[in-house]
Amino acid sequence: MYTFFTILIVIASILLILIVLVQNSKGGGLASGFSSSNNIMGVRKTTDFLEKTTWILATAVILLSILAVGVKSGDTLVNESQIKEQVLEQQEAMQNAAATPDFSEQAEGEETAE
């Protein structure tokens, strides 16, 4: 699911970059090259469409980023709990091993010395 959100964020970001480049700025921007859309919808409608699209895409990137973090955090919590369980099991095994000393090696050594 995290990968899906990441792909959507990349697509929305690329579209946002393209829309921002097309918009009119003080210097004219790249919108002057798209005169056909200005002829069809009119200059004002084209500007309104580009502005609304910019806001929608920016909002989509923000929301998708928040959702991606939420999904990733949920995965991390599951992995973290599994790691904690493994660590606790290893600690218990080491404590049990330390609590019961192995005298078999000493007993074998004493038998050979006698």
C-alpha positions in Angstrom: 0.0 0.0 0.0 2.9 2.3 0.8 4.3 1.8 -2.7 0.9 2.6 -4.2 0.8 5.9 -2.4 4.4 6.7 -3.4 3.5 6.1 -7.1 0.5 8.4 -6.7 2.6 11.1 -5.1 5.1 10.9 -7.9 2.4 11.2 -10.6 0.7 14.1 -8.8 4.1 15.9 -8.4 5.0 15.5 -12.1 1.5 16.9 -13.1 1.9 19.7 -10.6 5.3 20.7 -12.1 3.8 20.7 -15.6 0.8 22.8 -14.6 3.0 25.3 -12.8 5.2 25.6 -15.8 2.3 26.3 -18.1 0.8 29.1 -16.0 1.3 32.7 -16.9 3.9 34.5 -14.9 5.0 38.1 -15.2 7.4 37.1 -17.9 4.7 35.2 -19.9 5.8 31.7 -18.9 5.2 28.7 -21.1 1.5 29.5 -21.4 2.1 31.8 -24.4 3.0 28.6 -26.4 -0.4 27.1 -25.6 -2.5 29.7 -27.4 -4.9 27.0 -28.7 -6.3 26.4 -25.2 -6.7 30.2 -24.8 -8.7 30.3 -28.1 -11.0 27.5 -27.0 -11.8 28.4 -23.4 -10.7 32.0 -23.3 -7.8 33.5 -21.3 -9.6 33.9 -18.1 -11.1 30.4 -18.0 -7.7 28.9 -18.9 -6.1 30.7 -16.0 -8.9 29.7 -13.6 -8.6 26.0 -14.7 -4.8 26.1 -14.2 -5.1 27.7 -10.8 -7.8 25.2 -9.6 -5.8 22.3 -10.9 -2.7 23.6 -9.1 -4.5 23.7 -5.8 -6.1 20.3 -6.3 -2.8 18.7 -7.1 -1.0 20.4 -4.3 -3.7 19.2 -1.8 -3.5 15.7 -3.3 0.3 15.6 -2.8 -0.1 16.7 0.9 -2.9 14.3 1.7 -1.2 11.4 -0.1 2.0 12.1 1.8 0.1 12.0 5.1 -1.6 8.8 4.2 1.7 7.2 3.1 3.2 8.1 6.5 0.2 6.6 8.3 0.5 3.4 6.3 4.2 3.2 6.8 3.8 3.8 10.6 1.3 0.9 10.8 3.8 -1.4 9.1 6.6 -0.2 11.4 4.5 -0.9 14.5 3.9 -4.5 13.4 7.6 -5.1 12.6 8.6 -3.4 15.8 6.4 -5.7 17.9 7.8 -8.8 16.1 11.4 -7.6 16.8 10.5 -7.0 20.5 9.1 -10.5 20.8 12.3 -12.0 19.3 14.5 -9.9 21.6 12.5 -10.9 24.7 12.7 -14.6 23.6 16.4 -14.4 23.3 16.8 -12.6 26.6 14.7 -15.3 28.3 16.8 -18.0 26.7 20.0 -16.4 27.9 18.7 -15.9 31.4 17.6 -19.5 31.6 21.0 -20.6 30.3 22.8 -18.4 32.9 20.5 -19.5 35.7 21.3 -23.2 35.1 25.1 -23.6 34.9 26.4 -26.6 32.9 28.5 -28.7 35.3 28.8 -31.6 32.8 32.1 -30.2 31.4 33.6 -30.0 34.9 32.4 -33.4 35.8 34.0 -34.9 32.8 37.2 -33.1 33.5 37.2 -34.4 37.1 36.6 -38.0 36.0 39.6 -38.0 33.7 41.8 -36.4 36.4 41.0 -39.2 38.8 
